[in-house]
């Protein structure tokens, strides 16, 4: 009798490590519960030529050069496939609970050099594991930049734990401070008595104060001529001001002489947004999400505020949004956490999560060694099916690790009216 083991699904996972990326030792199972030594790990890559010289400084002290490790430092420096090196650095005086500043300088064979730095932070976030879901709670992260990219998270397995791949960022968690309606443009001047004179000419008898309307836009709200039109010429009239537009108007317009109008800026795109009624106005470094058919912008950072309550953001908007005045917006301060989807961990074992994101200032935000214990249900036998020639297919609820125990015939017993011996166990891929 042979048993063929079939898994219900095949999981292919690719782990992308952000660069630079950091890996702390997983907390050990010694008396203190935490290994105080820290391993700092990152990749040095060059796309224009092989790295020829470099140095790494930790807290202002040189730890590694192309000639090797300095006194007191250890680790590995292995050439990688990107013309550089994969580097780990250890030191007995590294404190698991302290921050460390790393500075890297490198030059390549094309005589180009660069330098960059980052900080290894003590674990300040927390992770809750529920099977293949990781709930990550941040304590001091303000920026949303790259937070939805799964390659910016890296799970480090502890002793006896299977590797875990991160498949997806399911949700960004944040608190909405306020929300409302707003506009990408707002009237520079307006009135209620516009008259459509010809198919391209409009008379504005009152309310015109801007001496130069050319290349701005005029909005009309009549039944026949409701829309936004580009002004190409203007001229003083006997009463008020005449303007000519690039588009064709419908004439005659029964509402002519009492059409509500407004002059708006002519920019095709803008970085300004007016969140009507925002109290307080979003501060510099906070975030606005703006939603309409034309403008769907998530977590735009506020760069500047203005006395009229408008703000400048770091993303472009289409200025002539048809929903202007009714564009939905929400105001958030920063990222509270993320929910990650992973492959299945080994229940009851230690893991740690490394994070490589950015602060609202644009500086790297890197945390490594956020320890957690995996909680996952054990695999179950979903069924057994007998085939010809004395074979039984067993289907499990999860992909099984192909180790000695799984393939050991003594681990399987078949009971029934007659004695059946299990002679071999093999894994087969079946459709």
C-alpha positions as CSV (number, residue, x, y, z in Angstrom):
1,X,0.0,0.0,0.0
2,X,1.4,3.4,-1.0
3,X,0.1,6.8,0.2
4,X,0.4,9.8,-2.1
5,X,0.1,13.1,-0.3
6,X,-1.6,16.0,-2.1
7,X,-1.6,19.6,-1.0
8,X,-4.7,21.7,-1.9
9,X,-2.6,24.6,-3.2
10,X,0.9,25.4,-4.4
11,X,2.3,28.6,-2.9
12,X,5.0,30.4,-4.8
13,X,6.5,33.2,-2.8
14,X,9.2,35.7,-3.8
15,X,10.8,37.8,-1.0
16,X,12.0,41.2,-2.1
17,X,14.3,42.9,0.4
18,X,14.2,46.7,0.4
19,X,17.5,48.5,0.0
20,X,19.0,49.3,2.3
21,X,17.3,46.7,4.5
22,X,18.0,45.7,8.1
23,X,17.7,42.4,9.9
24,X,17.9,42.0,13.6
25,X,18.4,38.7,15.4
26,X,15.2,37.1,16.4
27,X,14.8,37.2,20.2
28,X,16.4,34.0,21.5
29,X,15.0,31.5,24.0
30,X,17.6,32.2,26.7
31,X,16.9,33.3,30.2
32,X,16.6,37.0,29.4
33,X,14.3,36.3,26.5
34,X,16.2,38.7,24.2
35,X,19.6,38.4,22.6
36,X,21.1,41.9,23.1
37,X,23.5,41.6,20.1
38,X,22.2,43.2,16.9
39,X,23.1,42.2,13.4
40,X,22.9,45.2,11.0
41,X,22.3,43.9,7.4
42,X,22.0,45.8,4.1
43,X,22.8,45.5,0.4
44,X,25.2,47.8,-1.5
45,X,24.3,47.9,-5.2
46,X,25.7,49.7,-8.2
47,X,24.1,49.8,-11.7
48,X,26.8,51.7,-13.5
49,X,29.9,49.7,-12.6
50,X,31.4,47.5,-10.0
51,X,31.9,49.0,-6.5
52,X,35.6,49.5,-6.1
53,X,36.0,51.3,-2.7
54,X,33.6,51.9,0.1
55,X,33.3,52.4,3.9
56,X,30.6,51.9,6.4
57,X,30.4,54.0,9.6
58,X,28.2,53.1,12.6
59,X,27.6,55.9,15.1
60,X,30.5,57.8,13.6
61,X,33.0,54.9,13.9
62,X,34.4,53.2,10.8
63,X,33.2,49.5,10.9
64,X,34.0,48.2,7.4
65,X,36.0,49.2,4.3
66,X,36.8,47.4,1.1
67,X,39.9,46.1,3.0
68,X,37.9,44.4,5.7
69,X,36.4,44.9,9.1
70,X,37.9,47.3,11.6
71,X,38.9,46.1,15.1
72,X,36.0,45.0,17.2
73,X,33.6,44.6,14.3
74,X,32.7,41.3,12.6
75,X,30.2,40.0,10.1
76,X,30.1,39.1,6.4
77,X,30.8,41.0,3.2
78,X,29.7,38.9,0.2
79,X,29.7,40.0,-3.5
80,X,26.2,40.0,-4.9
81,X,24.8,40.0,-8.5
82,X,24.4,43.8,-8.5
83,X,28.1,44.8,-8.7
84,X,28.2,45.3,-5.0
85,X,28.0,43.5,-1.7
86,X,25.6,42.0,0.8
87,X,26.8,43.1,4.2
88,X,26.2,42.2,7.8
89,X,28.0,43.8,10.7
90,X,28.1,42.7,14.3
91,X,29.7,44.2,17.4
92,X,29.5,42.9,21.0
93,X,28.6,46.3,22.3
94,X,25.5,46.8,20.1
95,X,22.4,47.4,22.2
96,X,19.2,45.8,21.0
97,X,17.3,48.6,22.6
98,X,19.2,51.6,21.2
99,X,19.2,53.5,17.9
100,X,22.2,53.3,15.6
101,X,23.2,55.7,12.8
102,X,24.8,54.1,9.7
103,X,26.5,56.0,7.0
104,X,27.7,54.4,3.7
105,X,30.0,55.8,1.1
106,X,30.9,54.0,-2.1
107,X,32.6,54.6,-5.4
108,X,32.5,52.3,-8.5
109,X,34.7,51.6,-11.5
110,X,33.0,54.4,-13.5
111,X,34.5,56.8,-10.9
112,X,31.1,57.7,-9.7
113,X,30.6,58.0,-5.9
114,X,27.6,58.3,-3.7
115,X,26.7,58.3,0.0
116,X,23.6,57.7,2.0
117,X,22.6,56.9,5.6
118,X,19.9,55.5,7.7
119,X,19.1,54.9,11.4
120,X,18.4,51.5,13.0
121,X,15.7,52.2,15.5
122,X,14.9,50.1,18.5
123,X,11.7,48.2,18.0
124,X,9.0,50.7,18.8
125,X,6.0,49.1,16.9
126,X,4.1,45.9,17.7
127,X,2.9,43.0,15.7
128,X,-0.1,40.7,16.3
129,X,-0.1,37.4,14.3
130,X,-3.3,35.6,13.4
131,X,-2.4,32.8,11.1
132,X,-1.5,34.4,7.8
133,X,-2.5,38.0,8.9
134,X,0.0,40.3,10.6
135,X,-1.5,43.4,12.3
136,X,1.3,45.9,12.6
137,X,0.7,48.9,14.9
138,X,3.0,51.9,14.5
139,X,3.8,54.3,17.3
140,X,5.7,57.1,15.6
141,X,5.3,56.8,11.8
142,X,3.8,59.8,10.1
143,X,4.2,59.1,6.4
144,X,2.3,56.9,4.0
145,X,5.1,56.8,1.5
146,X,5.7,53.2,0.2
147,X,3.6,51.8,3.1
148,X,1.3,49.9,0.6
149,X,4.3,48.2,-1.0
150,X,4.9,44.7,0.5
151,X,8.6,44.7,-0.5
152,X,9.2,47.2,2.4
153,X,8.4,44.5,5.0
154,X,10.6,41.5,5.8
155,X,9.8,38.6,8.1
156,X,12.8,36.9,9.9
157,X,12.1,33.4,11.2
158,X,13.4,32.2,14.5
159,X,14.7,28.7,15.4
160,X,12.5,26.0,14.2
161,X,10.2,28.4,12.2
162,X,9.5,28.1,8.5
163,X,10.3,31.1,6.3
164,X,7.4,33.5,5.8
165,X,6.7,35.5,2.6
166,X,4.7,38.7,2.6
167,X,2.2,38.6,-0.3
168,X,0.2,41.8,0.1
169,X,-0.6,44.9,2.2
170,X,-4.3,44.4,2.8
171,X,-5.1,47.6,4.6
172,X,-3.5,50.9,5.7
173,X,-4.8,51.9,9.1
174,X,-5.3,55.6,10.0
175,X,-7.6,58.0,11.8
176,X,-9.7,60.4,9.8
177,X,-9.6,63.8,11.6
178,X,-12.2,65.5,9.5
179,X,-13.8,65.3,6.0
180,X,-15.9,67.3,3.7
181,X,-16.2,68.8,0.2
182,X,-13.8,71.0,-1.6
183,X,-12.5,72.4,-4.9
184,X,-9.3,72.5,-7.0
185,X,-10.3,75.9,-8.2
186,X,-12.4,78.7,-6.7
187,X,-13.8,82.0,-8.1
188,X,-11.3,84.8,-8.6
189,X,-14.4,87.0,-9.2
190,X,-18.0,86.4,-10.0
191,X,-21.4,87.9,-10.8
192,X,-25.0,87.0,-11.7
193,X,-25.8,89.1,-14.9
194,X,-23.7,87.5,-17.8
195,X,-25.1,87.9,-21.3
196,X,-24.4,85.5,-24.2
197,X,-24.0,88.0,-27.1
198,X,-22.7,85.7,-29.9
199,X,-21.5,82.1,-30.2
200,X,-18.2,83.2,-28.8
201,X,-18.8,86.5,-27.0
202,X,-20.0,87.1,-23.5
203,X,-20.8,90.4,-21.8
204,X,-20.1,90.8,-18.1
205,X,-21.8,94.1,-17.2
206,X,-20.8,94.2,-13.6
207,X,-18.3,92.8,-11.1
208,X,-15.2,92.6,-13.3
209,X,-12.1,93.8,-11.4
210,X,-9.3,91.8,-13.0
211,X,-7.7,93.8,-15.9
212,X,-6.4,90.7,-17.5
213,X,-8.8,87.8,-18.1
214,X,-7.1,86.3,-21.1
215,X,-6.2,82.6,-20.7
216,X,-8.3,82.4,-17.5
217,X,-11.6,80.5,-17.6
218,X,-15.2,81.6,-17.1
219,X,-17.9,79.2,-15.8
220,X,-21.6,79.7,-16.8
221,X,-24.6,78.1,-15.1
222,X,-27.4,78.6,-17.6
223,X,-29.4,75.7,-18.9
224,X,-28.0,75.9,-22.4
225,X,-24.5,77.1,-21.6
226,X,-23.5,75.3,-18.4
227,X,-19.7,74.7,-18.4
228,X,-16.3,76.2,-18.2
229,X,-14.8,78.1,-21.2
230,X,-11.4,79.4,-21.9
231,X,-11.1,83.2,-22.4
232,X,-9.0,84.2,-25.5
233,X,-9.7,87.9,-25.7
234,X,-11.3,90.8,-23.8
235,X,-12.4,94.4,-24.4
236,X,-14.0,97.1,-22.5
237,X,-17.7,97.5,-23.4
238,X,-20.2,100.4,-23.1
239,X,-21.4,98.5,-20.0
240,X,-18.9,96.3,-18.3
241,X,-16.6,94.1,-20.2
242,X,-16.8,91.8,-23.3
243,X,-14.9,88.5,-23.4
244,X,-14.4,86.0,-26.2
245,X,-14.1,82.3,-25.5
246,X,-12.4,79.5,-27.5
247,X,-15.5,77.2,-27.3
248,X,-18.8,77.6,-29.1
249,X,-21.8,78.9,-27.1
250,X,-25.5,78.1,-27.8
251,X,-27.4,81.2,-29.0
252,X,-29.8,82.6,-28.3
253,X,-29.8,81.8,-24.6
254,X,-33.2,82.5,-22.9
255,X,-31.3,83.2,-19.6
256,X,-29.0,85.7,-21.2
257,X,-28.6,88.8,-19.0
258,X,-29.1,86.8,-15.8
259,X,-26.6,84.0,-16.0
260,X,-24.5,83.3,-12.9
261,X,-20.8,83.4,-13.8
262,X,-17.4,83.2,-12.2
263,X,-13.8,83.6,-13.3
264,X,-11.3,80.9,-12.4
265,X,-7.7,80.2,-12.9
266,X,-6.7,78.6,-16.2
267,X,-4.1,76.1,-15.1
268,X,-4.7,72.6,-16.5
269,X,-3.1,71.1,-13.3
270,X,-2.7,72.4,-9.8
271,X,-1.2,71.4,-6.5
272,X,-3.7,73.6,-4.6
273,X,-6.9,72.4,-3.0
274,X,-9.5,74.2,-0.9
275,X,-11.1,72.0,1.7
276,X,-14.3,73.9,2.5
277,X,-14.9,74.3,6.2
278,X,-11.7,72.6,7.4
279,X,-11.1,73.4,11.1
280,X,-8.3,73.3,11.7
281,X,-6.8,73.6,8.2
282,X,-4.5,70.6,7.7
283,X,-1.0,71.4,8.9
284,X,2.2,71.0,6.9
285,X,3.3,67.4,7.0
286,X,-0.3,66.1,7.4
287,X,-2.3,64.3,4.7
288,X,-5.3,64.9,2.4
289,X,-7.1,62.2,0.4
290,X,-9.1,63.6,-2.4
291,X,-11.7,61.6,-4.3
292,X,-13.6,62.3,-7.5
293,X,-13.8,60.8,-11.0
294,X,-11.1,63.2,-12.2
295,X,-9.0,63.3,-9.1
296,X,-8.4,60.3,-7.0
297,X,-5.4,61.0,-4.8
298,X,-4.6,59.1,-1.6
299,X,-2.5,60.5,1.2
300,X,-1.2,63.7,-0.4
301,X,1.2,65.4,1.9
302,X,0.5,69.1,2.8
303,X,3.5,71.2,1.8
304,X,2.1,74.7,2.5
305,X,-1.0,76.4,3.8
306,X,-2.6,79.8,2.7
307,X,-4.7,82.5,4.5
308,X,-7.8,81.6,2.5
309,X,-7.8,78.0,3.9
310,X,-6.4,76.4,0.8
311,X,-3.3,74.1,0.9
312,X,-0.5,73.1,-1.5
313,X,0.0,69.3,-1.7
314,X,2.8,67.1,-3.1
315,X,0.6,65.6,-5.9
316,X,-0.9,67.2,-9.0
317,X,-4.6,67.6,-9.5
318,X,-6.6,68.3,-12.6
319,X,-7.8,71.8,-12.0
320,X,-11.0,71.9,-14.1
321,X,-12.7,69.0,-12.2
322,X,-16.4,68.9,-13.1
323,X,-17.1,68.2,-9.4
324,X,-15.4,71.3,-8.2
325,X,-17.1,72.4,-5.0
326,X,-18.3,68.9,-4.4
327,X,-15.0,66.9,-4.3
328,X,-14.8,64.6,-1.3
329,X,-11.7,65.0,0.9
330,X,-10.5,63.5,4.2
331,X,-7.8,64.8,6.5
332,X,-5.4,62.4,8.3
333,X,-2.4,62.9,10.5
334,X,-0.3,59.8,9.8
335,X,-0.2,56.0,9.5
336,X,-1.3,54.1,12.6
337,X,-0.6,50.6,11.2
338,X,-0.8,48.2,8.4
339,X,-2.4,44.7,7.9
340,X,-0.1,42.3,6.0
341,X,-1.0,39.0,4.3
342,X,1.7,36.3,4.6
343,X,2.3,32.7,3.9
344,X,1.6,30.4,6.8
345,X,4.0,30.5,9.8
346,X,5.0,27.8,12.3
347,X,2.6,28.2,15.2
348,X,4.2,28.9,18.6
349,X,7.6,29.9,17.2
350,X,9.4,33.3,17.3
351,X,9.5,35.7,14.3
352,X,10.6,39.3,13.9
353,X,9.4,41.9,11.4
354,X,11.7,44.4,9.7
355,X,10.3,47.6,8.2
356,X,11.8,50.0,5.7
357,X,9.6,53.1,5.1
358,X,10.0,56.9,5.2
359,X,9.2,59.6,7.7
360,X,7.2,62.6,6.6
361,X,10.5,64.6,6.4
362,X,11.6,62.1,3.7
363,X,14.2,60.5,6.0
364,X,14.3,56.7,6.1
365,X,12.1,55.1,8.8
366,X,13.6,51.7,9.6
367,X,12.6,49.3,12.3
368,X,14.0,45.8,12.6
369,X,13.5,43.0,15.1
370,X,9.9,43.7,16.0
371,X,9.4,40.4,17.8
372,X,6.2,38.3,17.8
373,X,5.0,34.8,18.3
374,X,3.2,33.1,15.4
375,X,-0.3,31.8,16.0
376,X,-1.7,29.5,13.3
377,X,-4.0,26.5,13.3
378,X,-2.4,23.1,12.5
379,X,-3.0,21.5,9.1
380,X,-6.0,19.1,8.9
381,X,-6.7,16.1,6.8
382,X,-9.5,17.0,4.5
383,X,-10.0,13.6,3.0
384,X,-8.6,10.3,1.7
385,X,-9.3,8.7,-1.7
386,X,-8.4,5.2,-2.7
387,X,-7.0,4.7,-6.2
388,X,-6.2,1.5,-8.2
389,X,-3.1,-0.6,-7.4
390,X,-3.3,0.0,-3.7
391,X,-2.8,3.8,-3.5
392,X,-4.5,6.3,-1.2
393,X,-4.4,10.0,-1.8
394,X,-4.5,12.1,1.4
395,X,-5.5,15.8,1.0
396,X,-4.4,18.3,3.6
397,X,-5.8,21.7,4.3
398,X,-2.4,23.4,3.9
399,X,0.8,22.9,1.9
400,X,2.9,20.5,4.0
401,X,6.7,20.6,4.6
402,X,8.3,17.8,2.8
403,X,10.5,16.4,5.6
404,X,11.3,13.0,7.0
405,X,8.3,12.9,9.2
406,X,5.9,13.6,6.4
407,X,7.4,10.7,4.3
408,X,7.8,8.2,7.2
409,X,5.4,5.2,6.6
410,X,5.2,4.5,10.4
411,X,3.4,7.9,10.8
412,X,0.3,6.5,9.0
413,X,-2.1,3.8,10.1
414,X,-5.0,2.2,8.1
415,X,-7.7,0.4,10.1
416,X,-10.4,-1.8,8.7
417,X,-11.6,-5.4,8.4
418,X,-8.2,-6.5,7.2
419,X,-4.6,-5.6,8.0
420,X,-3.0,-3.1,5.7
421,X,0.6,-2.0,5.8
422,X,1.8,1.3,4.6
423,X,5.0,0.6,2.6
424,X,5.9,4.0,1.0
425,X,4.9,7.6,1.2
426,X,5.5,10.0,-1.7
427,X,4.5,13.5,-2.7
428,X,2.8,13.9,-6.1
429,X,1.5,16.9,-7.9
430,X,-2.0,16.2,-9.1
431,X,-4.5,18.4,-10.9
